[in-house]
Amino acid sequence: MRRFIFAVLAWCGSGLLGCSGQGAGGFSAAKEYVTVTSDGWALSVLRYRPAGPDDSAPAVVLCHGLGYNGRFWDLATEVSLARYLSDAGYDVWVPSLRGAGWSTKPPLSRLRQLFLRGDLLTAGGVFSSAGRGVLKINWTVDDHVRHDVPAILELVRKESGREKLYWIGHSMGGMILAGHLAGRGGDDRLAGFVALGVPVFVIPPRSAPLEQIASARGAVEISNIVVSTNLPSILGQIAGARLATPIDVLFYNRANVTDDVIRRLSAWGTEDISPGQLAQLIDMVRDGNFHSIDGKTDYTAGLEKIGVPALFVAGTVDNLATVAAVKQLYARWGAAEKQFALFGAVNGHRGDYGHDDLVIGRHARSEVFPLIRRWLDQRSGKPLLRLKLLPPAKK
């Protein structure tokens, strides 16, 4: 019984393997596009065009992870990678995957978010063009790999007019791109990949919260069906980063993320997790590698054949995508042009970075974002631009 209670409370304090959403201010700066996947789900994609706009601007996709939506990339100006790259001259595209944001999501998810959280933003969504998808109540990470990624790539290629684009994925948002590439060795539409805290391996020893999730699987899955991420969202809006649960360390270093950003993420960026998504990610924790839900496809088997240039970024205190796990992905990646970067005090940074901190941490804009931009600039041939410096994040 104690293990059941811990699993429920731990689940309520997080949103397993979560990775990212977008702030209210982003709607005034972005234009929405809708694309329909091959299996009938409508995906909402926001476009942040650089000043001008410049039709030659390189296109960049920012893809969120499990339990979040596209708002993760624009929660506030000081942690907005979407605005940062757009200001630097990039044509930025921010999708919400199926079941998230304004993309197709089951009616039950909409009702729970509306009545439990009063969330008109994420309770909305695309109902047209999605006759098949809107009636479904479950989906897996495989669906993101096989249907969402190709639809997003084709939309951005077509609408931007660019034959090649860059994909920046955080956590599951990078896992699904790796899964897409592993089965084919590459994609002619991709010029490069930035992997922020991407775990396609779980290297022992597992952290205590991951051990609890794996060992109390039934309780975790039941609590996900009953409350999903709505209760933690309510508590997060009230308590911000002061909300303490045993599983918080999976997602951020509490000293490196402001209360205000946690509240914004809780209010705008959190989504229900489908039973299929959760089952597949727990399977990965248990088995040690990313594979299809039926076990027939090992998404890590073809990593050595991938020729897409890549930047792999890890945080020193990331308990989900551990340093060892990200290094393993880096070592297995087949491209000759690849780079690994570690953010933490050991390398002279102003804090130790957790999982979400790589994007929403209080120092991410001054430490992580410039590295991403330099990497993109070097490959796109863009001249360096001066960006407006912001004051340090509030405590």
N, C-alpha and C positions, 0 to 999 in steps of 0.2 A: 504494500500500500504506500509506503514512503517513497518508493521508486516511481510509482504511478503519479503521486502528487508532485514530486520533483519534475517529472517529465512534462506534466501539464503546465506547471508554473514556468518552467524553463522555456517551453514552447511559446507561452504567452508573452514572454519577455523578448521575443526575437522575431523570427520569420525565417526559418532555417536556410542557410547558405544564401542569404540575401545579398543583393548587390545593387541597387541604385534607382531615382525619380526626377522631376523638373519643377521649378518654382513658378508661382502665379505670374510673376513679372515676365516670364518667358513667352506667354501668350501674346503680349503686345509686340514682341520682336520677331516672332516666328510665324511662318505660313504653314498651314496644315495640308498635307497630301494624304490620300487614302489609296492603298493598294490591296488587292484581294489575292490570297494565297491559292495555290493549286487545289487545296482541299476546302476552299470556301470561307476562310476567316478573313475579315477585313482588318487591316493594320493601319493605325494612325501614325504618320511620320511628320515631325515638325522640322522645318527648314530655317536655319539661321544664315541669311546671306550676308556677306561682307559689305561694307559701305561701297556704294557705287551703283548697282552691284557689278562685280567683275566676272564676266562670263568665262574667263580663263582660270578662275580660282579653283584650286584643287578641292575635290569633294572628300569629306570625312564623315563617316558614320560613327555615332556614339551609341553603343548598345548596353543597356542595363542588364542586371542579373535577376536571379530568383527572388520573388517576394517584393519587387519594386516595379516602377514604371519609368518612362523616359524623363520624368521630372527630376530624377536624381542628378542629372547633369546641369541643372539650373535652379537650385534651391535658393540661392542668394548670390549676389554679384561676386562676393569674395570667394565663393566656392563653385563658380559656374565655368566649367571647362567649355561648355557650348559657346558662351559669350567670349571667353578668352581667345579661342581659336578663330571665331568669326571676326573679332577685332584685329586679329593677326592676318586676315585676308583669306581665310578658308571658308568654303561653302559647307556648312555643318548641317548634318541630317541626324535627327534624334527620333528613332522609332520607339514605340511601345509594342512589345511582343504580344501575341495572342493572350487574352485574359488579363491584360494590363492597360491602365490609362484609358484612352478613348478608343482603343481597339476592341474588337468583339470580345465580350465576356459573358458568362452565363448570367441569366436573370437573377439567380440567387445571390451571386456576388454583388450585383448592383444594389439589390434590396438591402443586404446586410450593411454595405457601406453607407447607404443613404439613411437608414433608420438607426443603426448603431453609432455611426460617426457623423451623421449629418453632412456627408461628403458629396456635395453636388458635382465636384470636379471629376473624381474617379468613378462616380456612380453613373455618369453620362456614358457616351460612347457611340460607336458607329453601328446602326441597325440596318441600314441599306447595304446592298451588295454582298450580304453575308448570310444568305438563306440557309446554308447548311451549318456554318459555324456557330450561328447564334443559338442553335438548339442544343449544342453539345455542352456537357457539364464537366468533362474531363479531357485532359490532354497531357502529353509527356514532353520531356526535353527533346526526344526524337522528333516531335512535330516542329519544334523550333529549328532543329538542324535541317530537316528534309523539306520544310515548306516555308518557314518564316525567313530564314536567311536568303534563299534564292529570290524570294519576292522583293525583299528590301534591296538587295544588290541590283536587281533589274530596274526597280523604280528609280533609284538614285542615278544609275547610269543613263537612263533615258531622259529624266527630267533635268539633270545637271548638264548633259551634253558631254560629259567626260567619259572617256573609254575606260579609264582606270580610277580607282578610288582607294581610300584608306579606311580600315576598320579598327576602331578602338573599342575594346570590350572589357568590361569589369566583371570579374567572377564568371557567372554563367554566360554573360554576354560575350565573353571570350571563348568559353568552352564550346559554345555552339558553332563559332567560326572555325575553331580547330577541328571539330567533328565534321563540318562541311568539307574542309580541305583534306582531312586524313584519308577519305575514301577516293580522292582523285588526284592528290599530289599538288594541286594548285587550282587557280581560277584566273582566267585572263582578265577579269574585271578588277582584280586586286593588285594594288601597287605596294601595299605594306600593311602590317598588322601590329597594333600595340596592345599587349596583354597586361592588364592591370589586376594583379591579385587573382590570376586564373589557375584554378586547381583541376587538372585532369588526372592527378594522382593524389592519393592519400598515403603519406609515408609514415610508418610507425616510428615512435609511439604516438598514438592519437591523443588529442587533448581530452581532458575530463568531460567537457560538455559533449564532444563528439562521441565519446564512449557511452555516455548516458543515452544519447539519441539512438545509437545503434542497438543498445541492449534493451531499451524500453520502447522499441519500435511501435508496438501495438498502441500504447498509450499516446505516443506522439501523433500517430495517424488519426486516432479518435479525436484528440483535442484540436487537430488541424481542421477536421470536418466540422466540429461544433463551433469553434470561435475563430479559426484561422488567424489572421493578423489583425483583426479588428480591435480586440481588447488591448493588445500591446500598443496599437496606434492611439487609442484613447489615453492610456496611461502615459505614453511618450509625449503627447501634446500637453498634458498636465505637468509632468515632472521633468521633461527634457532629459538631459544627460544625468540628472540626479537619480533617475530610476535605476535601481540596482537589482539585477537578477544574475543568477549563476552563469547564464549563457551570454551575457553582454560581451565578454572578452572575445567571442567569436567574430564580432563585427567591428569593434572599434576600441582604440585606446582612449579611455575616458578623459585623459589629460590632453588629448590632441583633437577633440571635437567639441565645439561650443554647444551650450544648451539650446541656443536659438536654432542652430542647424538641425539638431536632433528633433526639435519640435516641428520644424518645417518638413523634415523627412517623414515624420509620423503622420502629419496632417495631409500631405500632398503626394508622397511618393510610395506609400505602402499598399500592397495588393494581396488578395487572396492567393494561396498556393494550391494548385490542383492536387488531388490525390496521386495522379500519375507522376507529376513533377517531384513530389516529395518522396514517393517510393523509389524513383530512379536515383535521386541524390543520396538516399539512405543506402541503396545498393552500392553506390560508389564508395561511401564511407566504409561499408562492411567489406567490400571486395578489393578495394585499393586502387581501382582505376575506373575511368569513365567508359561505360558501354551502354548499348541499347537496353531498353527495359526487358526485352525478351532474351537478352544475353547473347544474341547471335552476331552482333556487330561490336567489335572492340574499337572504339574511337581513338585509342592510343596506338593501334597497331601500325598505322601508316604515317606516323609523324616524321620518320626519317626521310620520306619521299617528298615532303613539302618544301617547295622552293621559294615561298613568299618571304621577303625580308621581314624581320620581326624584332620588336623591342619588348623584353620581358621585365616587368617591374614588380618587386616584392617589398613587403614591409617587415621590419625586424620582429614585430610582435603580432604578426598576422597568424591567428590560430586556425584559420580555415585554409587559406592558400599559404601554407608554411613556406619558409625559405627553401627547405629541402624539396618540397613539391614543385615550386616554381623553377628551381634549378634543374630538376629532373626534366621538366618540359623543355627548358632551354637546351639542355644537353641532347635531347632526342629530336629537336627540331632540325630538319634537314637542310635548311637554307644556309648558304655560305655567309650571307650577310645577316648577322643577328647580334643582339646586344643584351646584356643582363645588367640591371640596376637595382641596388638595395638601398632603401630609405630608412634611416634610423640614426640614433646618436652616435653609433660606432663609426659612421661615415661623416660625422660632422654636421648632421642635420639638427634642427632645433627640437626635435622630439622623436620618439619611437613610433613608427607607423603601424596601425592595425589594418584590418581588411578594407573597411570603407574609407579610412583616413586618406588613402592614396588619391581620393577624389574630393572628399568633403572635410578633410582635416584642416585645422586652423592654419597650417603652414603649407598646405598643398599648392596654393596658387603661386607662392614664391619659390617653392623647391621642386615640386613634381611637375607642374604645368610647363615650366621653361624647358625641362628635359624633353618632354613630349614634343613641344613646338620645335626645338632644335632638330630633333630626329626627323620630323616631318619636313622641315625647311631644307635639310640636307638632301632629301630624296626628291622633293618636288621642284628644286631649283629656285625657290622663292628667296628674294632678298630679305634680310632681317629687318623687322619693323620695330619701332619703339612703342612699347605699351605703357599705358598709364598705371603708375604704381598706386596700390591701395594701402590704407593704413592697416596695421596688424589687426587680426580678428579680435573681437571683444571676448573677454573672459566670461 
